[in-house]
Amino acid sequence: MTSALMANYGHPELQFARGQGVYLYTADGERYVDFTMGIAVNCLGHCHPHLIAALKRQADTLWHTSNLFSNEPTETLAKRLVELTFADRVFFANSGTEAVECGFKMMRRYHYHHGRKQRVRIISLTQSFHGRTLAPVAACLNPLHTEGFLVGDAGFDQVPFGDLDALRAAISDRTAGIILEPVQGEGGIRTVSVEYLQAVRQICDEHGILLMFDEVQSGIGRTGYLFAHEALGVAPDLLASAKGLGGGFPIGACLSREHVAEVMTAGTHGSTFGGNPLATSVANAVLDVLTEPGFLTQVNQRAGQLRAGIDALSEQYPGILAGHTGLGLMVGLRCAGSNADLLKAMATHKLLAVKAGGNSVRLLPPLNISAAEVDESLALLASACADLASL
Ligand SMILES: *Cc1c(COP(=O)(O)O)cnc(C)c1O
């Protein structure tokens, strides 16, 4: 099959024609269990009826006005996000990288507004991932993403994950803020410790600098909490959300406390599509389901079931699996062998997952997966392990 697409994603062999719940189907009707969920995007599985209804209703009503005018679904979504979180204000974008970019601009503008024009530098952690536009790429310093793209350091400093001394040493009178993922995604499903996060919060407060969490992947119920930082008990000043927020419809959001949001006066920032009513209607429907009583409890129950199954398989196949990391249904499968080999063996048994750093495999099932579907998936994982063990 020749493709007119650029080669930046390689050339994926698998093509899917439709999806339903946890399953993806090829045009030939071959069924796969999808633990990629579009990289933690389809948080309620494929083609959830409540999301379809919201999208169809909005499609018949109003598609787009730009931010020249306000619209009801977008105002409602912002109010709901404020009510459900630490935040006082919301800016809507279309993707994770744009939500992060907005936060970077706000960190600088905050200090500029208060007459501290030299405070422009932003600190990130090693193995982080914040997106693919230029500022997030400069923040993450992943050589695969920076080569041939970067001009200077673009105002970013990086310190080792979990190292408080290095963080303290990196702070200067030019530092504007710190960005981190409470649970790193691409970097290999690594959770920061509560002690570390509390200390980072304290350091930020001492220096009058801002703390931003990137919860593009860890947010929207993925960890069994609406946002992962709730599990860790530390609140940020700014937060980037995207991925699961639209359940498959592109949307991003930068959430902020008032003292930072107040500097974003008329004309400072914008997005033509941001706050598009099709996107915000679907996101409202996602929140309808996520905030149903008991929904997040069930996420934690399925996570416990999946993780217990992985523990058992790790004991049975110590040469292949080495336990799990992460929180809730943001599961890192630690590989004792190669993660590429495990992914391939899983795909042979029609179980799809995502590669991650630290020689791990990311399992990102839909949040509404059933107990029977978790068992089915564990059986497929067991078959993949058995294949590898017999080599
Ligand atoms: C995916 C991701 C991003 C980038 O989101 P896009 O929608 O691809 O721009 C940023 N941060 C984290 C933690 C992510 O997982």
The ligand as an SDF file (V2000), in Angstrom:
LIG
                    3D

 15 15  0  0  0  0  0  0  0  0999 V2000
    0.0510   13.5260   24.2850 C   0  0  0  0  0  0  0  0  0  0  0  0
    0.6370   14.4560   25.2610 C   0  0  0  0  0  0  0  0  0  0  0  0
    0.8720   15.8060   24.9400 C   0  0  0  0  0  0  0  0  0  0  0  0
    0.6260   16.3640   23.5730 C   0  0  0  0  0  0  0  0  0  0  0  0
   -0.7120   16.2810   23.1850 O   0  0  0  0  0  0  0  0  0  0  0  0
   -1.0970   16.4710   21.6340 P   0  0  0  0  0  0  0  0  0  0  0  0
   -2.5870   16.4820   21.6410 O   0  0  0  0  0  0  0  0  0  0  0  0
   -0.4880   15.3480   20.8750 O   0  0  0  0  0  0  0  0  0  0  0  0
   -0.5240   17.7870   21.2150 O   0  0  0  0  0  0  0  0  0  0  0  0
    1.3570   16.6310   25.9350 C   0  0  0  0  0  0  0  0  0  0  0  0
    1.6240   16.1560   27.1670 N   0  0  0  0  0  0  0  0  0  0  0  0
    1.4280   14.8770   27.5140 C   0  0  0  0  0  0  0  0  0  0  0  0
    1.7100   14.4250   28.9150 C   0  0  0  0  0  0  0  0  0  0  0  0
    0.9390   13.9710   26.5710 C   0  0  0  0  0  0  0  0  0  0  0  0
    0.7640   12.6860   26.8970 O   0  0  0  0  0  0  0  0  0  0  0  0
  1  2  1  0
  2  3  1  0
  2 14  2  0
  3  4  1  0
  3 10  2  0
  4  5  1  0
  5  6  1  0
  6  7  2  0
  6  8  1  0
  6  9  1  0
 10 11  1  0
 11 12  2  0
 12 13  1  0
 12 14  1  0
 14 15  1  0
M  END
$$$$
